[in-house]
Each structure stands twice: as C-alpha cells, then as structure tokens.
C-alpha cells in the first residue's frame, strides 16, 4: 500500500550561541537557545512496499546532491536500517531555506524526514529516533520537535522552554556559503564565552531583548573571513532592530523587532540598500 505524508521543515535561529569547551574527539560543546522560524522547506514523503530498500530524492534546487550526501536521503536510509524496514521511498523536497547559511536547513530536512517516516510507519520510539538524529548531525535532534529550546552539548541536550516569543525576525542572507568546519578551525579558546548566565536566560524568557544577550562566539571568526556578513549585520542594526546577531556559523544574520510591521518595514529598506541580500521577515514557527 502506498503511503503519503507531507510536513514543513522550519529554519532555526540561534538566539545566542556560546562555546563551552572542546571534547577529546574535536567536537565543540555549545550552549544555545534555538528558535524555529516560519521560513520553511516543504517535504513530501511517499513510501511503497519493496523487496529491497531504495530512496529517491526529487528537489527543485538542482545543485543539491540527491544521494547519501544529502541529509534527507541519509535520514530515510538510516531510519529503515535501524527499524528493519524495506520500502521504496520518494522524498519530494521544496527548498526555501538558503543553503550554508547557519539556518539549519539540511538538519531540519533530516529531522523532518525522521519524524514523518516514524508517523508513516507508526513507530513510537523517541529515544532511538534521537540517537539516529544525533548520528546524522548535531542540529538534527532539535528538529524532531522544533519548539523553542535550550540546547547544549553537541546538540543532544535539548530542554524545551515552554516559551512562545511574540517578537518578529528579519533574516538577511548574503550571497555566500560559509564552511562550518572552517569557522570552528579558526575559533580560539579566547573567544569561548562559556555557559550563558541564568540571569541572561531569564531576561530573554521574560521578553527582554538587548544586544548584550545575543552572543555568538562564532561571529568574529566568520566576519573576519567573510566581511560581507558584518556588513549585513550593520545594516540590520541600523534598520531599527531591538538587537541583531549572526545565527549559527553564518552567513545569515538576523534582527529582532517588536512587531511584524516593523520587521517588514526594515525588510523593504534593506532590499533597496542591497538587492543582493536575500531578505525574509519571519515570525516564530508554530508547529
């Protein structure tokens, strides 16, 4: 029997991103607040019984690989291997989240494939699903349940905050693709700010937004390597944002505005100032 299901794969913003330390295996441990935003890829999954498993990806962005180099394809393959399933799987992926921008697009696609396939095959095993997700990538576990959360370790410690932020985002993406590995290679211990003070987190959760709270330890390394990121950040800061920062390892930067109307006004201004920027005014994502 053919089964069909579709879902949204939201982008995420790192409200802050602090480096806590580095593990013996080379991975950096982080402290962050992740907020999903309503800038989404769309994923449809079709499965049908088969004697051997196969995964096919159909995507409107032809530059993306359609084999196991693509996290969505790998997620489907690993899911079936983990649960002993055999099926033909067609993933129909419509990309809206920019690639290589620190917005978690590939990780979101993978997490969305995992939770969608779990629903299709009626598998209720959150712990095993989380283990699969972490093997795929550090950000993937968050997208199994994309709600505002405090995220620690290398991405495996996720604490939903029960918080519904009521501000608006403006996201600006310069026409560059940043290498996360290169950013971390250039990161010095002197740039590690450590775990966020609990007082800072409380201020954020009560609705206070200030530049000093939006720490991103990766920003200086990214801006040094790609000055275009810093230029976009400065433009957002001057557009009336309450605060602004870089998300993830870049290249996307974001500003926080009190209302959606103010974010839209700033978006129009930035489009006039720099037509090469991809500008998106987005609200927090509501599953």
Secondary structure, DSSP 4 states (H G I P E B T S, - for coil): --EEEEEEEEEEEEEEEEEEEE-TTSPEEEEEEEEEEEEEEEEEEEEEE-SS-EEEEEES-TTS--STTSHHHHHHHHHHHHHT--EEEEEEEE--SPTTSSS-HHHHHHHHHHHHHHHHTT---HHHHHHHHHHH-TTGGGGGS-SSEEEEETTTEEEE-------EEEEEE-S----HHHHHHT--GGG---SPPHHHHHHHHTT---GGG--BTTHHHHHHH-HHHHHHHHHHHHTT-SEEEE-TTSSEEEEEESSHHHHHHHHHHHHHH-TTSEEEEEEBP--
